[in-house]
Amino acid sequence: MRGPAILTPESAAMTFARSLITLAIIEAGTLLALVGIAVPVKYLLGLPVLVTIIGPVHGAVFVLFIAATLIAWIRGMIDVLGVLRLGIGAMIPFGGLVNERWLRRELTRPQG
């Protein structure tokens, strides 16, 4: 039987990095669902129900993503240009997917 896992600063940083990458993917998905499905259904079919569901979900995920981005900046994981890149990318459909690839390269490369 294994003992409790020891959380080192390095493993905590990697866990946070994976969480930020996951949030980027979820944020991109909710934005695409909102813009690509819910809004067209609202305006083409006159059914606003999807916007009332997906809109707040996307809003919550967006706020979490921006908060996590700011935490990554405070921790020195990304610089100010990275914060701007992620923030702008989060507002553009498919931008979150570009953000995810950039984050994966930026946060998983060896430091030094």
C-alpha positions as CSV (number, residue, x, y, z in Angstrom):
1,M,0.0,0.0,0.0
2,R,1.4,3.4,-1.0
3,G,1.6,6.3,1.5
4,P,0.1,9.7,0.8
5,A,1.4,11.5,-2.2
6,I,3.9,14.3,-1.4
7,L,3.1,17.5,-3.2
8,T,6.3,19.3,-4.1
9,P,6.3,22.8,-5.5
10,E,7.2,21.4,-8.9
11,S,4.3,18.9,-8.9
12,A,1.9,21.6,-7.6
13,A,3.0,23.9,-10.5
14,M,2.5,21.1,-13.0
15,T,-1.0,20.3,-11.6
16,F,-1.9,24.0,-11.8
17,A,-0.5,24.1,-15.4
18,R,-2.7,21.1,-16.4
19,S,-5.7,22.8,-14.8
20,L,-5.1,26.0,-16.7
21,I,-4.7,24.1,-20.0
22,T,-8.0,22.2,-19.2
23,L,-9.8,25.5,-18.5
24,A,-8.5,26.8,-21.8
25,I,-10.1,23.9,-23.6
26,I,-13.4,24.1,-21.7
27,E,-13.5,27.9,-22.2
28,A,-13.0,27.4,-26.0
29,G,-15.7,24.7,-26.1
30,T,-18.3,26.8,-24.2
31,L,-17.6,29.8,-26.4
32,L,-17.9,27.7,-29.6
33,A,-21.2,26.2,-28.3
34,L,-22.5,29.7,-27.5
35,V,-21.5,31.4,-30.7
36,G,-21.8,28.4,-33.0
37,I,-25.0,26.8,-31.7
38,A,-26.9,28.7,-29.1
39,V,-26.9,32.2,-30.7
40,P,-27.9,30.9,-34.2
41,V,-30.7,28.8,-32.7
42,K,-31.9,31.9,-30.9
43,Y,-31.9,34.2,-33.9
44,L,-32.8,31.7,-36.7
45,L,-35.4,29.7,-34.8
46,G,-36.5,32.2,-32.2
47,L,-35.5,29.8,-29.4
48,P,-33.4,31.6,-26.7
49,V,-33.4,28.7,-24.3
50,L,-29.8,27.5,-25.2
51,V,-28.4,31.0,-24.7
52,T,-29.9,31.1,-21.3
53,I,-28.2,27.8,-20.4
54,I,-24.9,28.0,-22.2
55,G,-24.4,31.8,-21.7
56,P,-24.0,31.7,-17.9
57,V,-21.9,28.4,-18.1
58,H,-19.6,30.1,-20.5
59,G,-19.5,33.2,-18.4
60,A,-18.5,31.3,-15.3
61,V,-15.8,29.3,-17.1
62,F,-14.5,32.5,-18.7
63,V,-14.2,34.1,-15.2
64,L,-12.4,31.0,-13.9
65,F,-10.0,31.0,-16.8
66,I,-9.1,34.7,-16.4
67,A,-8.6,34.2,-12.7
68,A,-6.4,31.2,-13.3
69,T,-4.5,33.2,-16.0
70,L,-3.9,36.0,-13.5
71,I,-2.7,33.5,-10.8
72,A,-0.3,32.0,-13.4
73,W,1.1,35.5,-14.0
74,I,1.4,36.2,-10.3
75,R,3.3,32.9,-9.8
76,G,5.6,33.8,-12.7
77,M,4.5,31.1,-14.9
78,I,3.6,33.5,-17.8
79,D,4.5,37.1,-18.5
80,V,2.2,40.1,-19.1
81,L,2.2,39.4,-22.9
82,G,1.0,35.9,-22.1
83,V,-1.8,37.2,-20.0
84,L,-2.9,39.5,-22.9
85,R,-2.6,36.7,-25.4
86,L,-4.7,34.4,-23.3
87,G,-7.3,37.1,-22.5
88,I,-7.7,38.1,-26.2
89,G,-7.7,34.5,-27.4
90,A,-10.4,33.6,-24.9
91,M,-12.7,36.1,-26.7
92,I,-12.2,34.8,-30.2
93,P,-13.9,31.6,-31.4
94,F,-11.2,28.9,-31.8
95,G,-8.8,31.3,-30.0
96,G,-9.0,29.1,-26.9
97,L,-7.7,26.2,-28.9
98,V,-4.7,28.2,-30.0
99,N,-4.3,29.2,-26.3
100,E,-4.3,25.6,-25.3
101,R,-1.5,24.7,-27.7
102,W,0.5,27.7,-26.6
103,L,0.0,27.0,-22.9
104,R,1.0,23.3,-23.4
105,R,4.3,24.5,-25.0
106,E,4.9,27.3,-22.6
107,L,4.1,25.6,-19.3
108,T,5.5,22.1,-19.9
109,R,8.9,23.1,-21.2
110,P,11.8,22.8,-18.8
111,Q,12.6,26.0,-17.0
112,G,16.2,27.2,-16.7
